[in-house]
Amino acid sequence: MARSQLALRLRVYIFSYNRAQFLQNVVDSVVQQLPDAELTIVDDDSEDRRTRTLLQRYERENRHQVLRPSTHVERRMFKTGGLYANKTLALHDAIAAYADYALFVHDDQQIVRRVDDTDMERFDAFFAANPRSIELHTCFMKHDLRESDAQLTRIDDSGTAYFRDHPDSRGHKHFTGSGLFHVGRTRALFDTFPLGEKVNEAFFGERGIFVGFYAWPLMAWLPFPISYRGKKRVLSHRVMEWLGGGGFHPVQYLSGDSARYFMERDIRIRPVAEDFLVAPTAPKAEKWSHMGGFHNASARRGFRKAVARLIWKRVRREPE
């Protein structure tokens, strides 16, 4: 059987650290929703026993490639690990594989619908119509930016994505770090990803490069996750996440009538996650938190937010 254009031209990279349940969920979602895609897990040298066991199983079964900074042939370049060093590692792998596109997915994200060659045609149309763009963000939009996005994002010339290029637009405009990257254009800009989200946002902004936001997103951040800060989960951080109901809250796949409505809707209706997706075990809240820590409790509001704010203020006063 001939492989699909998507399988031939796109490689998927999952960035992992110490969250076995999250990692297995996102891997399973890729296998189910992009069944022919080549999948690579880029693990930041996880120390958690369950995560290491899961990675060893994937390697033993020869199901998915696993890359680690400490064992990579160019380990001197990646010896400190970290998300953006690992994204550089993934970019180099995609270049070596002659891939057209690299889909970057974090372990606290999930593929939420079937992806097929129609999506590939739309990817091609977006990058053909926007020769300066290197990234198409493929996640659902966030509740916090609902009003700004509805009023200020414009539909691009290909009719496949939105741009936040209005001077008053909120949120990321130039770079997001997850989603679909055009491998050739990314390689032409730099050999190594600048370190840090804000640094990358500034780097692309100075060059007048805008990220597109796909009109039919295929992935989402899991709501109210547990998270790490500098590879640590100190007590205050864990308490704030507990207050907000932080945990493992997978999203139901879009299928049947829900998927048809979503894919056939008028794209002037922006794809806000809370409007289209369901996470059955997530705390009941008007908006979802995606960042962990204080943000989990803040999204729940009321006494949870008040207590978390007191903890946060005290932590920030403590000497490092």
N, C-alpha and C positions, 0 to 999 in steps of 0.2 A: 504493500500500500504506500502511495506517495505521501511524503510528509507535507504538512501545511506550510504555507509561506511564513506563518507566525513561528512555527517550530524551527524553520531553517534560518530565520533572520533575527530572532530575538532570543536573548539569554536572560534568565531571571537570577538575581542575586539577593539572598536574604542575609541581613546583618544581625548577628546573634550575640547575646552575652547573658549567661546565668539564669535564663528563664525557660526551663525545659518545656513546661506546659504551653507557653506562648509559642515556642519554636515549633513544637509538633503541630500545633493548630495552623500556623501559617504554612508550614510545609504541606500539610494535608490539603489546605485550600488551593495551593498551587497545583498539586497533583490532580485534584478533582476538577478545577476550573480551567487550567491550562495543561491538559494531560500530556501533550507532546513536547512541551517546552523543556529545554536543558536548564536544570536547576543547580545552582552552586550556593552553599552555605558558607559565609565568611564569618567565622567565629572569633571573637576577640579574646581568645585563650580563656574560655570560661573555667571557673574554679569549682562551680557547683557540681556535685557528683551526678545528679540526675541528668543535667545537661551534657556532661562529658559522656555518660553512658549512652544517651540518645545519639550523640554524634558518632560514637564508635559503632553503634548499630548501623547507622546509615552508611558508614565507610565499609563495614564488614559485608553488608549486603550489596555493596557497589551500586546503590540506588542514586546517590547524589554526590557530587564532588564537594569536599570540605576543604576550605583554605583557612590557615591560621597564620597570623603575623610571625609567630615565633618559629614556625617550621618552613616558612616560605624561602625559596631559593634566594630571594633578594631581602632577607630578613633584616639586614642592616638598615634598609630604607624604612622598614615597617616595625622596627624593634619596640617602639613605644605603644604600638597598637592604637586604639582610639577609632572613632567612627569614620573620620575623614581619611585617615591613613588606610583604613580598610576599604573605603570606597575607591581610593586610588588603586589598591590591589585588585579590586573587581574590574575597574576600567581597563587595566592592563590585561586582565584575563579575557575580557570581551574583545579587545583589540587583537590579541593572539588568535582568537577564535573566528576572526573576520565577521563578527556580528554587526548588523546594522544598528540594532538597538539593544540597550541594557535596561532592564526593569529593576530598579532598586526598591527593595521592600524591607522594612524593619520587622523585628520579631514581634512587636506589639501592634502590627498591622495584619490585615487579612484580605485575600482576594474574595470578593463577595458575589461574583457572577461569572457565568461562562464567557470566556474570551475567545474570539475566533478571527477568521481572516477579514471580516468586515471591519473589525477594530484595526487590523493592520492597514487596510486601505485608508482608514481615517487618519492613522498615524502618518502615513505617507503624505496625505493631502495637507495635514497641518504643517509639516516641515517643508513641503514644497512651497506653500503659500507664505511661510515665515522664514526666509533663509538665514536670519540672524539668530533664531531661537535654537537652543541646544536641549531644552528640557520641556516635556509636557507632563504636568502634574496630573496623576491619575487617581488621586484620592477624592473622596467626597468633600464638599465645602463644609466649613464650620459654622455653628450657630452664632457665635460671637460676631461674625462678619456678615450675617444675613442681610441686614439693611444696606450696608455699604456695598456689598456685592450686587444686590438687586438694582441699586441705583447707578453704580459707577463702573462695573465691569462691562466691557463691550464684547460682542461676539466677533471673532476674528474673520478674516476674508474667506477662509475655507469653510466656515460654518461648522467647525468641529470643536472649538474651544473658546474660552474667555480670556481676556487680558485685563489685568489691573494696571493699566497705564494712565489712568486719570490722576492728576496731581493730588487729589484728595482721597484716593483709594487707600484703604487700610489693609493690613496684612502683608504677607510676602508678595513682592512684585517681580523680583528678578531671579529668585532661586528658592527651591524648597528642599532639595536633597533627597527626596523620595519620588518615585515615579519613573517615567520613561526618558532615557537620555539618548540622544543621537550620538553614537560612538565616534564617528569621524569628526564631527564638529567639536565635540568635547576635547578630543585628542589635539585638534588644531589650536585650541586655546591654551592648553597647559598640559604638562606631563604629570603634575601632582595636584590633587585638589587642595586649595587653600584650607587651612585648619580652622574650623568653626563656622557655624551657620551665619553669624553676622558678618564675618569676614567674606564669605562667599556672596552674600547678598550685596555687600558693597562692591566687591570685585566685578560682578556682572552689571550692577547698576552704573558704575563708572563707564562701562563700555556700551551702555544703552541697550542691553540685552534683557528681554522680558521673558518670564516663564509663562507658558500657556496652561490653562486649567481645563482639562478634558471635559467635554459636555456630557459624556457618558462614563463617569468614573467606574473603575473596576475594583478598587480597593478602598479600605477604610481603616482608620485608627480604631483599635478596640477601646471602648469607653472605660473610664475609671481603672486604669491599669496600676500595677505596682511598678516601681521604677527605681533606678539607681542614679546617684549623683556622684560623679567621680569614682565609679565602681563601688560605691558604698551605700549602705542602707542604715543610717544611724537611727537611734531610738526616736528622736523627734520627727524624723521623716516618716518612719513607719507609723507613728501615732496619727499624724495628719492624714496619711492614706487610709488608715483604719476608720477614722472619723468619716471620711468621704465614701466608704464602701469599696475601697480599692481591692482589686483582685483580678481573677481571670474571667472575663466576660465576653465570650465569642459572639460574633454577629451571625444571624441566620443568612443563608444564601438567598439572593434574589432569584426567584424562579416562578414559573407559571404566569398568572395574571399580573402579579406584582412586577415581574421582570418585563413583561410586554408593555405595561403602562410606563415604566421608567424609560425603556428604550425608545418608545414611540411618542413620548411627551413633546410638547413644544419646548424647545431648549431655552426659551426666555424664562422658563421656570428653572431657577438655579438648583443644582443638586445638593441640597443641604442634607447631611447625614441623618439627622433626627427625623426628617420628613419621609424618608424612604426605607430606612433600615430598622431592624429590630434586634436588640440584644436582650434575650429573655431574663438573664440573671443580673443585669446591671441595675444599680439603684434608680429609683424613679426620680427623674429630674427633667426640668425643661430643656436644659442643655447638658451635653456630655463633656466631661473632662477627658483630656487625652494626654496630659503631661505628668500625672501622678503627683505625689507630695501635697503641698498646700493647695494645688489646683483642684484636687479631688474634693476636699472639704469645701472649698470656695464655691464650687458648682452646685453643691447641695444647699448652700445658703443657711439662713437661720443660725441656731446655736453652734452648728458644726463649723461654719465659717468664722464665727466670733472666737471660738476656742482655738482654731487653727491659726488665726491671725495673732493671738497672744503668744502662741508657741513660736511662730515665725519671727515675731519681733524680738523675742528673747534669744533665739538662736543667732540672729544677726548681730546682737550686742555682744555675744560671747567671743572672746579672742580665739583666733585660729591656732 
